[in-house]
Amino acid sequence: MATGSRRVDVCVVGLGPTGRALAHRSAQAGLRVAAVDPRPDRIWTPTYSAWLDELPSWLPPSVVASRIEAPTVWTTTERKIERPYVVLSKPRLFDALPLDDVHIEAQRATALTARRVTLADGTDIEADIVVDTRGLPKTDRRPAASAHGIFIEADRVEHYVGAGEGLLLDWRPENGATNDEPPSFLYSVPIGDGTVIFEETTLGVPGGLTQHELRRRVVTRLAAHGISLTGDEPHESCHYPLDQPPPRRFRDKEAAVAFGSRGGMMHPCTGYSVADSLALTDTFVDALLSGTDPVAALWPAKARFVYWMRERGLAGMGRLTTEQATAMFDSFFRASPRQQRALLTEHADPFGLATVLVGTVAHTWPFRWRFDLVGWSNRNRWGKYTAQQQVSTPKS
C-alpha cells in the first residue's frame, strides 16, 4: 500500500443524494467507508421529487417539503392521479444522511478501479469495492431530458397552481411551440419554501432542447395565464441523457461499480432517479454484507428486461410531435393504477410494463400515429432540428 493511503471496505466517489445515502447506510451497517467529493458539504441544486410510496422507510418524514395528494395531468382533458406526490427538502435530506462515521476526502478523484481510488494529491484509497456515483456523462446526441424552471412566489400564481396542487404533466398548447417543433410540457409544483416552480420539460428528444428555447416556452405559458416576470426570479436548468444503461451482467472486474443515475437508475421515460436509488441503497449494502455481487442483486433478469422495455418507450417518445405525445399520454393515463406504476416506478414488473406499453400503443389515436410510436416511421424526426438548434442558439 502506498504511503499515505487508506484501507476501507467501501469507497464512494461522488456525494450527490445517491452517493451520500450509500455512504451513510453503509456506515450504519458497520462497514468502513470512505467518500470522495471535491465539495462534500455542498447542498445540492436540483429540485428532487418523488411519489411518496417510493421513498424508503428509513428516511424521516421531515425530508418532505411539499406534499400533493393528487397531482394533475393535462392531456386532452384534466385528470387527477390519486397517488401522493412529494417535493423533497434538499437541506433536510442532506441532514438525514449524516456521514459522521465516514472518512471524507474533499478532493477530486483522478482515477478509479474496482479496488482503488487515486486522489488529486496523489494518495490512494484502497477498498474492497469502489462505487462510482458521480452522475451522468455528457448528453451529446443521446435521448435527453431538458428542462428550464422558474421559481415564483406562491401568492403571485395561486390562480394557476394553488397550495397543495401540482401539474405533473401539462400538455395544453400554451407554450407557443408549433407541431413542427419538438414537444415539451409544463411541470409545476409548490417547492415548500413559499415558491412554485414552473418548469418546461422535454423528454426523449435526441440532444434535447436548449435552455433559451425552453425558457421562451415557459415564459409564454405564464403570460397565457396573466403572469409576467420581473427578471429577478431564481431559475434552474437541467440537461442529461436518459439512456444510461445498467452495469453489464458480466462486468469488467477491474472497473468500479456504477450506482445511481450513472448505474442505470435514471428512468428512461421520466428522468427520475433519486427515489429509486434511495430505495435500492439497502439492496446494495445487503449484498456487500453477504459477500454477493451487488450488480446481480440490483439487476436481476426481470429488472434488466424492464429497463430494456423502458428504453423502447423512450425511443418512441423521442420521435413524436406535440399532438402525438398528447394523444399517447392520454392513452397511458387511462391505464389502471398498477399498470401506470409499472411504467412510472416499479423496478422489476415486466408483465405489468409490457401490458401498459402494448395498451398505450393500441389506444393511441389516430391509428397511423402508432407507426411513429413503434418506430416504423419518422425514426429520427427531430435529429436535424435539434442539431441545428445547438448551432444557432444565442449563448446568453
Buried (B, 14 or more C-beta within 10 A) or exposed (E): EEEEBBEBBBBBBBBBBBBBBBBBBBBBBEBBBBBBBEEBEEEBEBBBBBBBEBBEEEBEEEBBBBBBBBBBBBBEEEBEBEBBBBBBBBEBBBEBBEBEBBBBBEBEBEEBBBBBBBBEEEBBBBBBBBBBBBBBEEBEEBBBBBBBBBBBEBEBBEEBBEEEBBBBBBBBBBBBBEEEBBBBBBBBBBBBEEBBBBBBBBBBBBBBBBBBBBBBBBBBBBEBEEBEBEEEBEBBBBBBBBBBBBBEEEBEEEBBBBBBBBBBBBBBBBBBBBBBBBBBBBEBBBBBBEEEBBBEBBBEEBBBBBBBBBBBBBBBBBBBBBBBBBBBBBBBBBBEEEBBBBBBBBBBBBEBBBBBBEBBBEBBEEEEBBEBBEEEEBEEBBBEBBEEBEEEEEEE
